[in-house]
Amino acid sequence: MKTSVLLLAIGAVFSACFASERRRQDTTNNTSGYNTTVTQQDTSGCTYQYDSTLQQKVYDWVDERPKYASGDEAQLRFFSMNFNYPPDHDEFQGTIRLTYIIDVDGQMRDAKILDKAEADYSPFEKDALRVLSLMPRWKPGCCQGKEVPVRLNWFVHF
């Protein structure tokens, strides 16, 4: 079962690469599940939003994206080895749309399911968030050589 999760999650890395583009849009009609203001661009060309809950700028477009310490393949391996596929859902097919912040120290913060209230999380989504909480530190993202907090989206396909 774990092998099938890994194989089905291969597209997740590619989704993560392009999902941050979605965050560049104006968020005045925000339904994403986190509190932000309109996207702004600093003088370096990096874009950010001020997250009123975290009370800090969170970047969504940077010069260098955060990286899982051992690489994309290792990230997928870690996820598939630690994900507990619910036994009563053998035929699940779908996508878990994760969103999280990699902070300046490489720590993952504010992980949640994109565009969904916590009360509505499925067992799959809850376990995906559990696995994210187990991940080791990442290499932080940078804007003009300075480490900055970056919000990432990762779509895991089953």
C-alpha positions as CSV (number, residue, x, y, z in Angstrom):
1,M,0.0,0.0,0.0
2,K,2.9,2.4,0.8
3,T,4.4,1.8,-2.6
4,S,1.1,2.9,-4.2
5,V,1.0,6.0,-2.1
6,L,4.6,6.9,-3.3
7,L,3.7,6.2,-6.9
8,L,0.5,8.2,-6.8
9,A,2.3,11.0,-5.0
10,I,4.9,11.5,-7.7
11,G,2.8,14.3,-9.3
12,A,2.8,16.1,-5.9
13,V,6.3,17.6,-6.4
14,F,5.3,18.9,-9.8
15,S,2.1,20.4,-8.3
16,A,4.1,22.1,-5.6
17,C,6.4,23.8,-8.1
18,F,3.5,25.5,-9.9
19,A,1.0,25.9,-7.1
20,S,2.8,28.9,-5.6
21,E,1.8,30.9,-8.8
22,R,-1.8,30.7,-7.6
23,R,-0.7,32.6,-4.5
24,R,0.4,35.6,-6.6
25,Q,-3.2,36.6,-7.1
26,D,-5.0,39.3,-5.2
27,T,-6.5,37.7,-2.1
28,T,-9.2,40.3,-1.2
29,N,-11.8,37.6,-1.5
30,N,-9.7,35.2,0.6
31,T,-11.1,31.7,1.0
32,S,-7.8,30.0,1.5
33,G,-8.1,29.4,5.3
34,Y,-5.4,31.8,6.4
35,N,-5.5,35.5,7.1
36,T,-3.7,37.7,4.6
37,T,-3.9,41.0,3.0
38,V,-3.3,41.8,-0.7
39,T,-0.2,40.4,-2.3
40,Q,2.6,43.0,-2.3
41,Q,6.0,43.0,-4.1
42,D,9.1,44.2,-2.4
43,T,12.0,46.0,-4.2
44,S,13.7,42.6,-4.9
45,G,10.8,41.3,-6.9
46,C,9.8,38.8,-4.3
47,T,6.1,38.8,-3.4
48,Y,4.6,38.5,0.0
49,Q,1.5,38.8,2.1
50,Y,1.2,40.0,5.6
51,D,-0.4,37.1,7.7
52,S,-2.4,38.8,10.4
53,T,-2.6,35.6,12.5
54,L,1.2,34.9,12.4
55,Q,1.9,38.7,12.4
56,Q,4.6,38.6,9.8
57,K,5.3,38.8,6.1
58,V,5.0,35.4,4.4
59,Y,6.5,35.2,0.9
60,D,4.9,33.2,-1.9
61,W,7.3,34.1,-4.7
62,V,11.1,34.1,-3.9
63,D,14.4,33.8,-5.6
64,E,15.1,30.4,-4.1
65,R,12.3,28.1,-2.9
66,P,12.6,26.1,0.3
67,K,13.9,22.6,-0.2
68,Y,13.3,19.4,1.7
69,A,16.7,18.6,3.2
70,S,17.3,15.4,1.2
71,G,15.5,16.4,-2.0
72,D,12.1,15.9,-3.6
73,E,12.4,12.1,-3.9
74,A,13.3,11.8,-0.2
75,Q,10.3,14.0,0.6
76,L,8.0,11.6,-1.2
77,R,9.6,8.6,0.3
78,F,9.2,10.1,3.8
79,F,5.6,10.9,3.2
80,S,4.8,7.4,1.8
81,M,6.6,5.6,4.6
82,N,4.8,7.6,7.3
83,F,1.4,7.9,5.9
84,N,-1.2,5.6,7.4
85,Y,-3.7,4.7,4.6
86,P,-7.0,4.3,6.5
87,P,-7.9,0.6,6.3
88,D,-11.6,1.2,5.5
89,H,-10.8,3.4,2.5
90,D,-9.0,1.1,0.2
91,E,-10.4,2.6,-3.0
92,F,-9.7,6.3,-2.2
93,Q,-8.8,8.4,-5.2
94,G,-8.3,12.1,-4.9
95,T,-6.0,14.9,-4.0
96,I,-5.0,16.3,-0.7
97,R,-4.2,20.0,-1.1
98,L,-1.7,20.9,1.7
99,T,-0.5,24.4,2.4
100,Y,2.2,25.3,4.9
101,I,5.0,27.8,5.7
102,I,8.7,27.0,5.9
103,D,10.0,29.5,8.3
104,V,13.5,31.1,8.3
105,D,14.8,28.4,10.5
106,G,13.5,25.6,8.2
107,Q,10.7,24.6,10.5
108,M,7.3,23.8,9.0
109,R,4.5,26.0,10.5
110,D,0.8,26.7,9.9
111,A,0.1,23.4,8.0
112,K,-3.5,23.0,6.9
113,I,-5.7,21.9,4.0
114,L,-6.1,24.5,1.4
115,D,-9.6,26.0,1.1
116,K,-11.1,23.8,3.8
117,A,-12.3,24.3,7.4
118,E,-10.5,22.1,10.0
119,A,-13.8,20.6,11.0
120,D,-14.3,19.2,7.5
121,Y,-10.9,17.4,7.3
122,S,-11.1,13.8,6.1
123,P,-9.1,11.0,7.8
124,F,-6.7,11.2,4.8
125,E,-6.2,14.9,5.3
126,K,-5.7,14.6,9.0
127,D,-3.0,11.9,8.5
128,A,-1.3,13.9,5.8
129,L,-1.0,16.8,8.3
130,R,0.3,14.4,10.9
131,V,3.0,13.3,8.5
132,L,3.9,16.9,7.7
133,S,4.4,17.6,11.4
134,L,7.0,14.7,11.5
135,M,9.1,16.1,8.7
136,P,12.6,17.2,9.6
137,R,13.7,20.9,9.0
138,W,13.9,22.2,5.5
139,K,16.4,24.4,3.8
140,P,14.6,27.9,4.1
141,G,13.7,29.9,1.0
142,C,15.6,33.1,0.2
143,C,14.9,36.5,-1.3
144,Q,18.0,38.3,-2.4
145,G,20.2,36.0,-0.2
146,K,18.1,36.6,2.9
147,E,16.2,33.7,4.4
148,V,12.4,34.5,4.5
149,P,9.3,32.5,5.5
150,V,7.6,31.0,2.4
151,R,4.2,29.5,2.0
152,L,4.1,26.4,-0.1
153,N,1.3,24.3,-1.5
154,W,1.7,20.6,-2.1
155,F,-1.0,18.6,-3.8
156,V,-0.7,14.9,-3.0
157,H,-2.5,12.7,-5.6
158,F,-3.8,9.3,-4.7
